[in-house]
């Protein structure tokens, strides 16, 4: 099939201006789910849009590697020597490093932290309520942005006075191509590199402190890791911190924002949740499916591989479009309906295969606690203006979500 001449799958501006191209993705799933796209200034690639095919790629990490390029750029690539994070590692190193920290992110190991995460979520909701029972605000600024940053900073053991640094760094890294975060005189790659260097310098000092005075936080844990009986190299410790800051913030922030937008646009589902709070866990899963904050990840074929009727040649790139997979009609009944009681809901918003998101349980907890304390208080809510979307082909982000609200007294126990 022919993709519209004015559309580029991986151009940040298209997502900022139009949101997700679900109509096009739907056509691709039906007509050409593995589509060769070469109308780009960057490298040509295979656009993969069906659920089954994305799962297949995820199950073959040796054949489809993350390392060469995790993100497909819309313009000429400028490779750099910046050290890869866990999500960019391939076998066997990925398995070794993931095993080092995997147990710390299981539901059981995170249970002792539930109370503190809920306290953070409640305080953020309470701050909104204390301003006024009725008014207007930017939901991103007041709720969905501060929530994950506060949780992540607390998990990493970052002093509260420095939490805003994390917020600034993640905005500048993920939003490097967004006009609001661009730096005059620097390319987006240069600006992102400069920001990551700032983050690394900060965590270099924090790691030194945690090695002297360890506590029950992730930076202390990363600082004590060993491989083959030897301490983890400092740069590998820092990349663990980087991926927690960036990935842990952006996905949760934008799923929370997108979830509120979905509830505003589907008020019957909002009222259903308010009438039956036991649906909040399934609602969170539906919000994550519906919003699918990660637009795509890239893979590179290490050998010739047949995917459906197409042969992916060694060295060719693929872009896996998770939001499209999460609307796949062969997997989800009535996929374009937002249903807070949807079950089953085997979405791929947290990825699939060995790169399934380690922080998935933390993200779910943040959203559950925030909605559990916020939703009972909403009497009325509506949009007051257009959604301001991030210029990014990696993260389906919202910079601003203007709302008008009227609140009521909550019956949620403190």
N, C-alpha and C positions, 0 to 999 in steps of 0.2 A: 504494500500500500504506500501511498505518498503522504508524507508528513507536510503540513502547511509550510509554505516558504518562509513565513515570518516567525516560525517557532524553532527554538533550539532547546533540546532536552536538558542541557546543563548550563543554560545562561541564567545568572542570578536575576536579571531584570524581569524575565518572563514570570518568575514565581512571585516577585514583589508586586508586579502589576496585575496579575491574573489569578494568583493562587495555583492550586494543583490542576493540571489539565486532564481532569477525569474523563471528559468526553473522548479525547484522543486516546488515552490509555485504554478505555473500554473498546474502542475500535481495534487497537493493536492486539489486545487479548484475543479478539475474535478472528482477526484477519492475518496478523503476522506477529505473534508473541515474542519472537526473537528477530529483531529488526536491525539491519545494518544502517547506521547513521554516520554519514561522512560530510554533511554540510555544516562544518564547524571550523573555526580557526585552530582549535586544539586537535588532539588525535581523534580519528574516527573510532567508533565503538559499536558494540552490539547492545541495543536497548532490550532488556529482559523484563517483561511486564506480568507474566503469569506466576501465580503462587507455586505451582508444582515445579516450575523451572528454577525459581529462586531457591527452593528447598534442595533441588538437585545440585545446584552449584555449591550451596552451603555444606553439603555432605561430601564434597570432593575438594578439601582444602589443599591437597597436594597438586591437583590439576588446575585449580583456580586460586591464585595467590593474591593476598592483600598487599604484600610488601611493595611491589613496584609502584602502585598508585591506589590509594584508598579512595580518592575522589577524582572523578573525571572533570578536567578543567575545560572551560569554553574557549580558551585561547592557548597559545603555545605554552607548554610546560617549562618551568624553570626549576629543574631538580636542585635540591640542596642537600647538604650533609647533616641536617638536623636529625638527631636520633629518633628512631621510631618508637611509638607507644605500643602498649600491649595489643591494641586492635590492629596494628600494622604488621605484627609478627606472624610468620608462617611456621609450619611444622619443621623441625621438632621443637624449636625454641619457644613457640607460642604455648605449647602444652606444658612445658617445664615451668614457664613463668606464671601461667594461669593457675597451675596447681599450687604454687607458693601462696596465693592469696584467696583461692576459691572458697576454702572452708570459712573464712571470715565473713563471707557475704551470703551464707546460707540463712534461711529464715530462723533456724534455731540459734545461731550465733548472734544474729541481729536482735533477738528478742529483748535482751537487757537494755537495748537502746530505744525500744519503742516509746517508753514514757517521755524521754527527752525530746524525741522527734515530734511527739504529739504536743508537748508543751510549746515548742517552737511554732508549730502550725497554729495552735490556739492563740498564741500571743500576736501573730500577724493578723489573724482574723479579728481579734479583739481591738487591735489598733485601728482597723477600719471602722468598726462599730462605734468606738469611742469618739471618733471625729464627728459623727452625726448619724441619726437614725434615717436620714433622708438626704440625698444629695447626688453629686456626680463625681466620678473619678476615672482615672486610667487604671483598669484592673491589672494590667501588667505591672505598672509601677507599685501599686499598693499590695498586691497579693502574690501573683504568680512569679514575679522576678525575685522578691526578697526571700520567698520560701525555700527554694532549692539552694540558694547561696548560703543561707543561714544553716541549713542542715549539713551541707557539704563542708562548710568552714568548721562547724562543730565536730564533725566526724574526723576531719584532718587535724584537729587540735590547733586551729588558727585562732589567735586572740581576737576577741570581738571587735576591737578597735581597727582591725585590718580586714574585716569582712568585705568592706566596699572595694578593696583592692581586687579581690577575686571577681567581683561583679564587673569591674572595669576591664580586667584582663580577658574574661570570656567574651564580653561584647566585642572587643577589638580583634580577637582571634577569629571567632565565627563570623563576625560581621565585617571582615577585612575588605570586602568588595562593596559594602554598603556605603552610600554617600555620607550617612551620619557618623560613620566611624573611620572614614578614610583620613589619612594624614597627608597634608600638603607636601608635595615634593617627594613622596615615596610611593612605590608601587604597592599593591595590596599584599604581595608576597613579602616585601621588605617590611611593611608595617606589622604583619603577623609575626615575622621573625623577631622583630624588635620587642614585641609584646611578650612572646614566649621567653625571650632572654630575660626580661624583667621578672617574669614569674619564676624562672629557674634560679635567678639570683636570690629572690626572696626565700624560696624553699631550701636553697643551700644553707642559709643561716638557720632556718627552722629545723632542718635535719640535724645540724650540729647540736642544737639545743636539745632535741629529743633523744639524741644518743647519750647526752650527759644526764638528762632527766626524763626518762621515758614515762609515758602514761598510757591510759587506755584509749588511744586514738590511732587512726590509720597511718599517720606520718611516723609514729613510733614503731608501728608494726613493719612498715616498709623499710625503716632504718635498721631493723634487726634481722632482715631476711638473709638467708645463705643459699648458695648453689654449690653443690659438691663440696660442702664443708667450708666454703670461702664466702666472706661477706659480699653481698650484692654490690656491684660497681655503683658509685654515687650517681652517675648519669641515669642508670636504670631506676634507681630510687626516685629521681626527679621526674622521670617520664611516667611513673606510676602516679605521682601527685598531679601531673599535668592532665592525664586522662580523667582522673576523678573530678578535677575542677571543671574542665570543659564539657566532657560528655555528661557528667552528672548534673550539670546546671542546665544546659540548653534543652535537653530532651524533656525534662520534667517541667521546666518553665513553660515551654510551648505546648505541651500536652495539657497543662493546667489552664492556660489561656484558651486554647482551642476547645477544651471541655466546657468552659463557661460560655463561650460563643455558641457551642452546640446546644446547651441548655436554654440559652436565651432564644435561639431560633426554633427550639422544640419544647415549648413551655409545657406541653402535656407530659413529657418525660421528666421535666423538673418537678412537676406536681406529683408524679408517681414516686419519685425518689423521696420527696418530702413526706409523703404518706407512708412510705415503707423504707426506712433507712437501712434495713437489712440488704437492700439491693445495691448499696454503695460499692462493695467489691466488684460486682458484675458491671456496674456503671463505669467504674474506673477502667476495666478491661475494654469496654465499648468505646470509651473516650480515647483510649490509647489506639485502638483500631481505627477509629474515625479520623483522628488527627494525624496519626503516623508521622511523628515529628522528623524522622530521618527520611529525606527525599530519596537519596540513593547512596550506595557505596559502590566503589569500583573493584573489579577483580581483573587479573591478567592471566590468560591461559598459559600454562607451562608446557602443554602438549596439544596436539590436535584432539578435539573432543566434539562429538556429535550431540547437539542439543536440538531436539525435535528434528526438523528437516534441514537444519543448518549445520555446517561444519565450522566450529570455532577453531581457528588456526593458532598454533603456538605463537605467543607474543601479542596476540590481539586482546583488546580491552573489552570489558563488559561493564554495563551500568545496571545495577539491580534496583528496580523501582518498587520499594516496599509499599508506598501508598496504593499503587496499582494492585499489588498482590492482595492487599487487605480489602479490595472491592471485587475480588474475583468471584464471579457468579457460580463457578464450579465448586467453590468452597463455602461461601457464605450465602445463606438464604436471604433474599431481598437485601443485597449488600448496601444499597443506597438509602436504606432506612436506618435512622439512629434509634436504637432500642436499648435502654438501660438494663433490661433483663435478658439480653441476648445470651443464649447458651445452646450449644457450645460456641466458643469464640477463640479459635486457634490462630489468632493474628500473628503476624511476623514483625510487629513494630519494634520488638527487642532483638530482631535478627533471628538467625537459625544456624544450627550446626555448632562448631566449636567456638564461634565468635558470638554466641548468644550473650546478651548484655549481662555482665556480672552485677551491675547495680539495679537490675530490674525490681528486686524486692524492695529496695530503698525507695525507688521512684513510686512504686505502688503505695507504700506506706505514707509518703508525703502527701500524695493526692487524696488518699482515703481520709487522712486526718483533717486536711484542709476542708474538704467538702463536708465531712461529718460535722464540723463546727460552723461552717458558713451556710450551708443550704437551709437548715431549720430557721435561720434568721431572715431569709429573703421573703418579703411580702410581695414586692414588685421589682422587676429588673428589665431593662431594655437598653439597646444600643443608642448612642447619641451622635454617632458619626461613623465614617468608614474605618475599617480595620487597616492599620498601617503595617504592612508586611516587610520582613527582612529581605534584603537583596542577597539571596543565597540559593544555590542549587544543592546544598548539602542538608541544611536544616530548614524546615518549613516554619519559620519563626514569625512571631508577632512582636513588633516594637511597641505598639499602642493599641489598646482595646477600650475605647471610651464608653462608659456605661452611666446610666441613671438608675438609682436604686431607692427602695424604701424597705427598711428593716423592721423586724419585730423581735421581741425578747426570745432568746433561745431556751429550749428545754434540754439542751445537752449538758450532762453533768461535767463540772469542771474537774 
